[in-house]
Amino acid sequence: MRKITAFVPVDLMERAQSLSGEGVTETLRRALERYAVSEWSRQMLDLQGRVDFSDFDLDALREDREFDAVGNVV
């Protein structure tokens, strides 16, 4: 963990806390996690069409995994 000091507009923090139903720390943690996920998603979309998956053997990749009746990894 890292303790930080941040200057955040009061109305923005109040709206975010109202939406999350959490305190300051958990609200900021959620916001940072969502930012990280959205950035990762953007980077993955930038790769769209640039990766050739035809060289992968999906059956071989799945050999070490077990799946339930609906296809979820067990």
C-alpha angles and dihedrals in degrees: 000000000000125000114220140181115220133177108221128171108259095228092051092050092046092051092048093048090047090054095044096041087218138107127267097274096049092043092053091044091053092047092051092047091051091048091052092049093048091050091049089049091051091051091050091050089052087060092054109133094006099092120074109213095176090095092061121093103212093193090056091048090052096048095095094048135078122215132202125228094280096046101262117141110254 
